[in-house]
Structure formats: structure tokens, C-alpha cells
């Protein structure tokens, strides 16, 4: 219930810092609900490189079957020369690392 309220609040904001903080909070939770995963997916597709990086960082350590939902987005980030090299490399590893 609280997670829903927080994500609803964050979705209404246009502040990069708020989105990054929400993604950082999701990392240790490893959520599997549609709303949280949808938020991460939208963040991976976002216009801010900082938010995209935070989304990539958020899913580090999540189980492969959860990360698989983001394979196409991670592939796009991994192949985008506009992304920082560290972010591209991390996205590439997350697509294939089995955990």
C-alpha cells in the first residue's frame, strides 16, 4: 500500500532527483509487482540519462527472470553510444548474467 502511494507520488513529479531516489529505494526491495516493474521500465525508457542510469543500477542483483522483462531496454541502452560507457557495460552484463 505504501509502495503504491510512493510510486503514485513519484509518477506525478517531474523531478529527476525524486525518480532517482525512488529507484534507489526499489533496489533492495527487489519488487515483483506490476506497478514497481512498470516504474522501472518507464525509467529505463526515460529522457534523463541520470534516471536511466539509476534504473539500470536498481535492477542489479535482481533475479534473472525479473530482469528478463527489461532485456530489450537494457539492450537499447547497451548499444546507445550516447550513454556513458559504464552504464552501457552494466546494461550489457545485466542482460546476460545468470543469477
C-alpha positions in Angstrom: 0.0 0.0 0.0 2.7 2.5 0.9 4.8 1.5 -2.1 1.8 2.2 -4.3 1.4 5.7 -2.8 5.1 6.5 -3.1 5.2 5.4 -6.8 2.0 7.3 -7.5 3.5 10.4 -6.0 6.8 10.0 -7.8 5.0 9.4 -11.1 3.3 12.8 -10.7 6.6 14.6 -10.2 9.0 15.7 -12.9 12.0 15.9 -10.6 14.9 13.8 -11.6 16.2 13.5 -8.1 12.8 12.2 -6.8 12.8 9.5 -9.5 16.4 8.5 -8.7 15.6 8.3 -5.0 12.6 6.0 -5.7 14.7 3.8 -7.9 17.4 3.6 -5.2 14.8 2.6 -2.7 13.4 -0.2 -5.0 16.8 -1.8 -5.4 17.0 -3.6 -2.1 13.3 -4.4 -2.2 13.5 -6.4 -5.5 9.8 -5.9 -6.1 7.9 -8.1 -8.4 4.6 -6.3 -8.6 3.5 -4.8 -11.9 3.4 -1.2 -10.7 7.0 -1.2 -9.5 8.3 -3.1 -12.5 6.4 -0.7 -14.7 8.0 2.3 -13.0 11.5 0.7 -13.6 10.6 0.1 -17.2 9.4 3.7 -17.8 12.6 4.9 -16.1 14.8 2.8 -18.4 12.9 4.5 -21.3 13.1 7.9 -19.8 14.6 11.0 -21.3 17.0 11.7 -18.4 20.4 9.8 -18.6 20.6 10.1 -14.8 17.2 8.3 -14.4 18.1 5.7 -16.9 21.4 5.0 -15.1 19.5 4.8 -11.7 17.1 2.3 -13.2 20.0 0.2 -14.5 21.6 0.3 -11.1 18.2 -0.5 -9.4 17.9 -3.9 -11.1 21.5 -5.0 -10.3 21.3 -8.2 -8.2 17.7 -8.9 -9.1 16.9 -12.4 -10.3 17.4 -13.1 -13.9 13.7 -13.9 -14.5 12.8 -10.4 -13.2 15.5 -8.7 -15.2 14.4 -10.5 -18.4 11.3 -8.2 -18.6 13.8 -5.4 -19.3 16.0 -7.2 -21.8 15.1 -5.0 -24.8 15.5 -1.8 -22.9 18.9 -3.0 -21.5 19.9 -3.9 -25.0 19.0 -0.5 -26.3 21.0 1.2 -23.5 23.9 -1.1 -24.0 24.1 -0.2 -27.7 23.5 3.5 -27.3 26.7 5.5 -27.9 25.1 8.5 -26.1 25.1 6.6 -22.8 28.1 6.6 -20.6 30.4 3.6 -21.1 29.9 2.4 -17.5 26.1 2.4 -18.0 26.4 0.6 -21.3 28.6 -2.1 -19.9 26.4 -2.6 -16.8 23.3 -2.8 -19.0 25.0 -5.4 -21.2 26.0 -7.5 -18.2 22.5 -7.4 -16.7 21.0 -8.7 -19.9 23.0 -11.9 -19.7 24.3 -12.5 -16.2 22.6 -15.5 -14.7 21.6 -15.0 -11.0 
